[in-house]
């Protein structure tokens, strides 16, 4: 699933997603296609409920949302939290300070689970760069959640030769795909691609592993990284 809270400080469309990265590797490891669900919020943000900073007790925001708590963290940041049932609305919080201005949250979080009846349940909070005594009231609002479902997203095919490999590209003498074997190191792969150009600095080398990029800065020569073993599907990028 690809989904996200979709919060935005401006009216209009916003999409926040968690991405799924598929890396090439040994043939046959990946499915031919996956089902992708994209959830997002659209439209202006309007405050519908106001809560005084000294409030305690229970309160329904409407549309399945229930006030949980407000207070101040150990870092002296005011926060407010709530829970919701269902996925039709996404809630947000702002804070009004004593001069009448509204302040956006500096951080927000959301976690979810599913009840035994299959109903999604979410807990959310918003933190502010203010102490609690600097806030007059919190404003709560919501926007509708839209969902788009892609029933079949085709994954690009793996190399047809069935041989696991790593890719070396950029400023090397012979950019190419190198056959992987157990114990293959970064130095082995770079040397197999003809080596790097003399003007290339070590901190301009990056390793892409399982969708994440790692800078190899701090190494003065490829001799120092010869013990770093590669895995099928890894990519090495050398650039000036």
Buried (B, 14 or more C-beta within 10 A) or exposed (E): EBBBBBBBEEEEEBBEBEEEEBBBBBBEEBEEEBEBEBBBBBEEBEBEBEBEBEEEEEBEBEBBBEBBEBEBEEEEBBBBBBBBBEBEBBBBBBBBBEEEEEBBBEEBEBEEEEEEEEEEBBBBBBBBBBEBEBBBBBBBBBBEBBEEEEEEEEEEEBEEEEEBBBBBBBBBEEBBBBEBEEEBBBBBBBBBBEBBEEEBEBEBBBBBBEEEEEEBEEBEEBEEBBEBEBBBBBBBBBBE
